[in-house]
């Protein structure tokens, strides 16, 4: 009887764990010094950000994936580091399986700020890259209070970046 109760409690605890977390792929890089640079300009400075974000949400409603909105600028070393980690052979399929991704150029914090404002971020971004992880409904920001966690990407490990991205994947 105690065994059945323990099993039931264990099952209940497992069901109570966040359903949105996934295990990050194990990256072969140990440091960012090993990171190949394949993406130097990850943000299209001439893109219509509103249209790109709307398209990402349209895809997300069909795919039932979360939307990852990457806010940054081509001048930002941390943004370029993150973009290249996201291009790694271990990361790219993982991200594609869990997110609809859209990159938005925010210039020098003077462009496309209506995008973060849409999710309640009306003050200046604390840094870039800033990532908004949003449910496909386009309303629920999951990483509120944590959007600038990767703004110091160049001082993180590749696995640390992968783990953070996986934390929000479902």
N, C-alpha and C positions, 0 to 999 in steps of 0.2 A: 504494500500500500504506500509506504514512504517513497519507494522507487517511482511509482506512478505519479505521486504528487510532485516529486523533484523533476520528473520529466515534463509534467504539465507546466510547472513554473519556468523551467528552462525554455520550453517552446514559447511561452508567453513573452519572456524577456527577448528572445530572438525576434519575435514579431514586433516588439516595441522599438527595436533599433531603427534608426533612420533608413528608410527605404531608398533614399537618394544617394547613398554612398556606393562607390565602386572601388575596386582595387586598381591602383595605378599600374601600368606596365612597368616592369623593371628595365631601367635604361642602362645601356652599356657604357655610357659616359660617367666617369667619376667626378669630373670637374668641367666647368664651362670652358676651360682652356682647350679641351678636346672638341668643343662644339664646332661643327662645320657651319660656315656662314653661307647659306643659300638664298636667304631673303634679306636684302638690304633696305628695301623700301616697302614695308608691309602695309602701309596705309595709302590708299588712293586719294590723293589730295583734291581731286576733281570730282569724286563720286558724290552722288546725291544720297547723303546719309539717311535721310528719312525713307527714301525708296528702298535702300539696301536693307534697313532694319525691318521695314514692312515685309519685304520678300523673305527675310529669315523667319519671321513669325508665321508667314503663310506656309513655309516649308515645315516648320515645327508643328503646326496644327495637324498636318498630314502625317508626319513621322512620329509624333508624340515625344520628340526630344526637347530638351531644354535649349534655350538660346543663350549663347555666350557672345556678349557684345564686348569687343576688345577696343577700348578707348585709348588712343595714343597718338604719337607723332613720329615721323621718320627721323627727326632730329634726336630722338630719345634712345640712348644706348640700351636701357633696360627693356624698352619696347622691342628693339631689334633682337635682343637676346631671347626674350619670350617667344617671338615669332619663329626664331630658328629652333628652339626647343620643340615648339608645336609642329615643326616640319620633320622632326626625326622619324625614321622608319618605324620605331616602336610606338610613337605618340600619334602620328597622323591617323592611322586606322582606329585607334582608341577614341580619339576626339570625334572622328566622323561617326562612330557608332553611338555616341552619347550626346552630341551637341549639333545644333545648327549654328555655325560661326559666322559672325560678321565683324569686320574691322572698320572702325570709324576714326577718321582723322579729326583730332580736336585742335589741330594747329598748336599754338603756344597758349593753350587754354582760352582761345578766343574764337573757336569755330565749333559748330555742331553741338553746342552745349544744351540744346533742346532735348537731345537724346537722354543724357543722365537726368535732366530736369523732369522728364516724363516719369521717372521712377523715384521722384522725391529728392533727388540730389541737386539742390539749387545753389549751394555754396560752391566755391572753387574746388575742383578735384584736389585731393590731398597729394596726388602724384599720378604719374602714368608709367607703365600701363595701369589702367583701372579696368577691371573686368566686372561686368554686370551679368550675373547668372539669373535668368528669368524663365519662369514657367511658360509653356507654349501659349497660355491665355494672354500673354502680353501685359499682365498686371502684377504678378507676384514676383518681386525681387527677392531672391533667396539669400544672397550674400550681403545684404544691407549691413553697413558697419564694417565690412571686410573687403570692399571693392578695390581698395588700393594696396592690398596685401602683397602684391607682386611688383610694386613700384620700385623695389630694390632688387629686381630679378638678377642683376649681374653679380650680386653677392650671395646668392642662394646656390644650392647644388641643383644640378639637372633633376635629380630624383625628388628633391624638395618641391620644385616647380610642378613636376608630374603628379606628386601626391596632392598638392593643393588643387590642381585641376580635377583630379579624380574625386576629391572630397565632395564636389557638388554634382557629380554625374549620377544618374540613376540607372 
